[in-house]
Amino acid sequence: MRRARSVFFVAALAFPLAEFGHTVAYGLRVSRTGAHAYFPTVLSAAGALAGGALVAALAVLVLAKLIVGATPRRRPWSFPLLLSALLATQMAVYLVQEGLEAHTLPGTAAVAMGLLAQQPVALVAALALRWLSARVGPALEAIASRHHPQLVAFSPACQAAPAFAIGGLQPARPLLTPGQRAPPV
C-alpha cells in the first residue's frame, strides 16, 4: 500500500512540474505562437500547488521538531527512480499539451525541446523529494505516536520570568536562577 501511495504522489506532483518545464521550453523557443494563452493561469495554479505542498511538508518537519524534539529519518527514496518517473511523467504531459496546441502529433523538435526543458525541473524536484522522503513520513509517524504532545523545553533564561506574576500573584517560593539549587524540603 505504501508503494502505491508513493507512486501516486510522484505522478501527481509531476503534473504541476510539467508546467514549469513547459514554461522553460516556451522561453527557449524562437517562434512564439498564440497557443499558450492559457499559460498564466495554469502556471500560477501549478506554482501554488507545488509551493503549498512544500510549505506543508516543511510545516510537518517543524511541528515534529517542536513536539518530538528531533526529526527521525528513514532511508530516502531512490534518486534514479524518482528522476526517471518524474521525467517520464512530465514528458508525457508536455507532449500531450503540445499535441493539443498544434492539433497534430508533436515532432522531433518538440520532443527535443521538451527533454531539454523538463530535465532540470525533474532533477531539482527529484533532489527535493529524495530529501523530504527521508524526513516527512517519519515525522508524521512520530507526531501521530505522541499521546500527550509536549513542547520541547526552552532554555533556562526563557523560563526565569514567572508567567503567573500578573495581578499581584507571586510564587510560593522564590524562583531559582540557572545553576542555583533548591532548598531541601
N, C-alpha and C positions, 0 to 999 in steps of 0.2 A: 504494500500500500504506500509506503514511504517513497519508493522509487517512482511510482506512477504520479504521485503528487509533485515530486521534483521535476519530472519531465514536463508535466502540465505547466508548472510555474515558469520554467525556462522558455517553453514555447509561447506562453502568454506574454512574457517580457520581451520576446523577440519582435513582436508586432510594433510597439512604440519605438523600439530601437531601429527598426527598419525605416521609420520616417526620418530619423536623424541621418542615416546613411543616404536616404533618398535626397535629403537636402544637400548633402555634400556632393552627390552626383549631379544634382541640378546646378550647383555652383561651379562645377568643373566643366560643364557643357559649354560649347561655343555658341550653338544656336539655342536660343530660349524660345519656347513656344507658350501659347496661352493655355496649354493643357494643365498647368499647375496652379490654376486659380484657387483651388481648394486648400493649398498648402498652408497658409497662415492658420487656419482653423485646426487642421489636423495636426500641425506641428505644435501648436500651443497645447492641444489636448494630450499629445504624446509626452511633451515636456512635463506637464502637470502630473500625469500618471507616473512617469519614471521618477520625478522628484518626490512625489508623495510616497512612493514605495521606499525610496532611500531614506527619507526623513522618518518613516515609521520603523524601519529596521534600526536606524541609529537610536531612536527613542527607546526601543526594546533593550538595546545594549546599555543605555544609560540607566534605565529602570532596574535592570538586573544588577548593575554595579551598585546602585543605591540600596536595593533590598538585600541582595545576597552578599555583597561586599567584594565579589570577584566575578569575572566573566569566564565561565567554564568553556572549554573548547573541545572539539572533536576533529576527526580527520576531515579535511576540506574535500569538496567535490573535485573531480579530475579536471584539470585545466584543458587538456586536449579534447575531451568530450564536450565540455562547456563551449569552447571556441567553435568546434565543428557544428554543434547543434544550433548555436546562435547564428553562425554564418549561413548555414543551410536554410534556416527558417527565414532569416532576414532577406536572403536572396530570393526565396520563393515569393515572399510578399512584394519585394521590389519588382520582380519580373511580372507578376500579376498586375500590379499597378501600371507598369509601363505598357503592357499589352492592352489594358483597358483604355489608357490615354491615347495610344496610337491606333486603336481598333484593329490591330493585327499582332501577330506574334513578334516578340522582340528579337532584333537581330544580334549579331555577334558584338557590335559596338555597344549596344545596351547592356549585354552580359558583361563585357569587359569593364564598362563604366560602373556597373553595379558592384562587381568584385572589388574594384579599386576603392569605391566609396564605402562599402559595407565592412571591409576588413578592419579598419581602425576602430570603428564603432563596436564591432564584435569583440575585438581584442580588449578594449577598455572595459566593456561590460563583463567579459569572462574573468578578468582580473578582479573586478569588484565583487562579482558573485562568488568567486573562489574564496575571497577573504571573508565575506559575510556568511558563507555556508558553514564555516568552521565555528562561528560565534552566535548567530541568531537562534538557531534551533536549540542548542544547549542553554542559551539564556532564557528562552521561553519555558523550557522544561524546569529550569531552576526557579523561575518565578512561580510557576504553577505548583511546584512541590512545597513551597513555603506555606505552612498552615497559619502562622501568625507573622505577617510581614513586619519587620522592624527596620528602621533606617539604621545605617551604619553610624557608629558613634563618631561624633565630631571631636576636634582637638580640645584639650582641657581649657584653652583660652576662650573658646566659644561657650563652654559650659559654666564659666566662672560667674557670669551675671545671672542673678535669680530672676526667673521668668514670672514668679508669683509675687514679687515685691510691689505690685501695683496696688494702690489704695491703702497703704499703711501696713499691709500684712508683711510680716518678717518671718524668716525661717526659725524653727525651734532652736537650732544651734547655729553658730556662725559657719558660713561656707568656707571650705578649705581651698587654699591656693595650690597650684600644681606643685607636687613634691612634698606637701605637708601631710602628716599622718593624723588620723582621727584619734581623739582621746578614747581610752578604754571604757567600755560600757559596763 
